[in-house]
Amino acid sequence: MTVEIRKDDGVLWVKLKRPEALNSINEEIVEGLKKAVELVKKEKDVRVMVITGEGRAFCAGADVKMFSKMNAYEARKIIEELGKTLEEIEDLEIPVVAAVNGLALGGGCEIAMACDIIIASDKAVFGQPEINLGIIPGAGGTQRLARIVGWKKAMELCLTGDRIDAREAEKLGLVNKVVEHEKLFDEVRKFAEKLKSKSPTALMLAKQAVNRGFKISLKDGISYERDLFALSFASDDAREGINAFVEKREAKFKKER
């Protein structure tokens, strides 16, 4: 099993399991991620998805040995499948958290960036080192990185292939939070519980507003946000949340989406 998928009280834990190869990406890894996406779409009681890796790497990028045996058409096909899967992860209705436990390089960095939140171990390392192989990122690396850390820094990282540690990644805005390595999964569980306590409808609409608004003009983004606000206000969860606030009690939002 190269990708372990486990559901635990509304949280879908997705673990890349090729530790002997630093969880490098092959066809089975891509298929495992696709399976996780389909499970989220099908099972409405899944409220949060967490992606992590086994061993000392989150994901060290593409399996270079596999790619060395491929022609350009074959390599493009698997990268295209990965890219489409990452777009699906980005577009899921639920929050997706990357628990980065170690190396997140190349495709591994691309997987992490497709998630909504990145919580990293203080031993984590990030980078897009494809340039050192005479190639460039192909699953969104150049595009998402520039949008997250800014054009100039993304250009530097993609042209040099340099790695950055978790603390620098946090300063650049690539990582939301850095924690002690031994406390990573406890912190991720706490964060997942916090997300689960929110309205699933509001989480979905807030995620849509941020994601789409980032890709359009400010004026259009504000208009889109206003439309989604109206949708959220008309929901049962909004009635519950507002009433709970007025009545000074804890809101009891829906358990499913």
FENQUI-V20683 format. One record per residue. N is the residue number from 1. RES is the residue in one letter. SS is DSSP state (H for helix, E for strand, C for the rest). Layout:
BEGIN
n->N res->RES ss->SS
n->N res->RES ss->SS
END
This chain:
BEGIN
n->1 res->M ss->C
n->2 res->T ss->C
n->3 res->V ss->E
n->4 res->E ss->E
n->5 res->I ss->E
n->6 res->R ss->E
n->7 res->K ss->E
n->8 res->D ss->E
n->9 res->D ss->C
n->10 res->G ss->C
n->11 res->V ss->E
n->12 res->L ss->E
n->13 res->W ss->E
n->14 res->V ss->E
n->15 res->K ss->E
n->16 res->L ss->E
n->17 res->K ss->C
n->18 res->R ss->C
n->19 res->P ss->H
n->20 res->E ss->H
n->21 res->A ss->H
n->22 res->L ss->C
n->23 res->N ss->C
n->24 res->S ss->C
n->25 res->I ss->E
n->26 res->N ss->C
n->27 res->E ss->H
n->28 res->E ss->H
n->29 res->I ss->H
n->30 res->V ss->H
n->31 res->E ss->H
n->32 res->G ss->H
n->33 res->L ss->H
n->34 res->K ss->H
n->35 res->K ss->H
n->36 res->A ss->H
n->37 res->V ss->H
n->38 res->E ss->H
n->39 res->L ss->H
n->40 res->V ss->H
n->41 res->K ss->H
n->42 res->K ss->H
n->43 res->E ss->C
n->44 res->K ss->C
n->45 res->D ss->C
n->46 res->V ss->C
n->47 res->R ss->C
n->48 res->V ss->E
n->49 res->M ss->E
n->50 res->V ss->E
n->51 res->I ss->E
n->52 res->T ss->E
n->53 res->G ss->E
n->54 res->E ss->C
n->55 res->G ss->C
n->56 res->R ss->C
n->57 res->A ss->E
n->58 res->F ss->E
n->59 res->C ss->E
n->60 res->A ss->C
n->61 res->G ss->C
n->62 res->A ss->E
n->63 res->D ss->C
n->64 res->V ss->H
n->65 res->K ss->H
n->66 res->M ss->H
n->67 res->F ss->H
n->68 res->S ss->C
n->69 res->K ss->C
n->70 res->M ss->C
n->71 res->N ss->C
n->72 res->A ss->H
n->73 res->Y ss->H
n->74 res->E ss->H
n->75 res->A ss->H
n->76 res->R ss->H
n->77 res->K ss->H
n->78 res->I ss->H
n->79 res->I ss->H
n->80 res->E ss->H
n->81 res->E ss->H
n->82 res->L ss->H
n->83 res->G ss->H
n->84 res->K ss->H
n->85 res->T ss->H
n->86 res->L ss->H
n->87 res->E ss->H
n->88 res->E ss->H
n->89 res->I ss->H
n->90 res->E ss->H
n->91 res->D ss->H
n->92 res->L ss->C
n->93 res->E ss->C
n->94 res->I ss->C
n->95 res->P ss->E
n->96 res->V ss->E
n->97 res->V ss->E
n->98 res->A ss->E
n->99 res->A ss->E
n->100 res->V ss->E
n->101 res->N ss->C
n->102 res->G ss->C
n->103 res->L ss->E
n->104 res->A ss->E
n->105 res->L ss->E
n->106 res->G ss->C
n->107 res->G ss->H
n->108 res->G ss->H
n->109 res->C ss->H
n->110 res->E ss->H
n->111 res->I ss->H
n->112 res->A ss->H
n->113 res->M ss->H
n->114 res->A ss->H
n->115 res->C ss->C
n->116 res->D ss->C
n->117 res->I ss->E
n->118 res->I ss->E
n->119 res->I ss->E
n->120 res->A ss->E
n->121 res->S ss->E
n->122 res->D ss->C
n->123 res->K ss->C
n->124 res->A ss->C
n->125 res->V ss->E
n->126 res->F ss->E
n->127 res->G ss->E
n->128 res->Q ss->C
n->129 res->P ss->H
n->130 res->E ss->H
n->131 res->I ss->H
n->132 res->N ss->H
n->133 res->L ss->H
n->134 res->G ss->C
n->135 res->I ss->C
n->136 res->I ss->C
n->137 res->P ss->C
n->138 res->G ss->C
n->139 res->A ss->C
n->140 res->G ss->C
n->141 res->G ss->H
n->142 res->T ss->H
n->143 res->Q ss->H
n->144 res->R ss->H
n->145 res->L ss->H
n->146 res->A ss->H
n->147 res->R ss->H
n->148 res->I ss->H
n->149 res->V ss->H
n->150 res->G ss->C
n->151 res->W ss->H
n->152 res->K ss->H
n->153 res->K ss->H
n->154 res->A ss->H
n->155 res->M ss->H
n->156 res->E ss->H
n->157 res->L ss->H
n->158 res->C ss->H
n->159 res->L ss->H
n->160 res->T ss->H
n->161 res->G ss->C
n->162 res->D ss->C
n->163 res->R ss->E
n->164 res->I ss->E
n->165 res->D ss->E
n->166 res->A ss->H
n->167 res->R ss->H
n->168 res->E ss->H
n->169 res->A ss->H
n->170 res->E ss->H
n->171 res->K ss->H
n->172 res->L ss->H
n->173 res->G ss->C
n->174 res->L ss->C
n->175 res->V ss->C
n->176 res->N ss->C
n->177 res->K ss->E
n->178 res->V ss->E
n->179 res->V ss->E
n->180 res->E ss->C
n->181 res->H ss->H
n->182 res->E ss->H
n->183 res->K ss->H
n->184 res->L ss->H
n->185 res->F ss->H
n->186 res->D ss->H
n->187 res->E ss->H
n->188 res->V ss->H
n->189 res->R ss->H
n->190 res->K ss->H
n->191 res->F ss->H
n->192 res->A ss->H
n->193 res->E ss->H
n->194 res->K ss->H
n->195 res->L ss->H
n->196 res->K ss->H
n->197 res->S ss->C
n->198 res->K ss->C
n->199 res->S ss->C
n->200 res->P ss->H
n->201 res->T ss->H
n->202 res->A ss->H
n->203 res->L ss->H
n->204 res->M ss->H
n->205 res->L ss->H
n->206 res->A ss->H
n->207 res->K ss->H
n->208 res->Q ss->H
n->209 res->A ss->H
n->210 res->V ss->H
n->211 res->N ss->H
n->212 res->R ss->H
n->213 res->G ss->H
n->214 res->F ss->C
n->215 res->K ss->C
n->216 res->I ss->C
n->217 res->S ss->C
n->218 res->L ss->H
n->219 res->K ss->H
n->220 res->D ss->H
n->221 res->G ss->H
n->222 res->I ss->H
n->223 res->S ss->H
n->224 res->Y ss->H
n->225 res->E ss->H
n->226 res->R ss->H
n->227 res->D ss->H
n->228 res->L ss->H
n->229 res->F ss->H
n->230 res->A ss->H
n->231 res->L ss->H
n->232 res->S ss->H
n->233 res->F ss->H
n->234 res->A ss->C
n->235 res->S ss->C
n->236 res->D ss->H
n->237 res->D ss->H
n->238 res->A ss->H
n->239 res->R ss->H
n->240 res->E ss->H
n->241 res->G ss->H
n->242 res->I ss->H
n->243 res->N ss->H
n->244 res->A ss->H
n->245 res->F ss->H
n->246 res->V ss->H
n->247 res->E ss->C
n->248 res->K ss->C
n->249 res->R ss->C
n->250 res->E ss->C
n->251 res->A ss->C
n->252 res->K ss->C
n->253 res->F ss->C
n->254 res->K ss->C
n->255 res->K ss->C
n->256 res->E ss->C
n->257 res->R ss->C
END
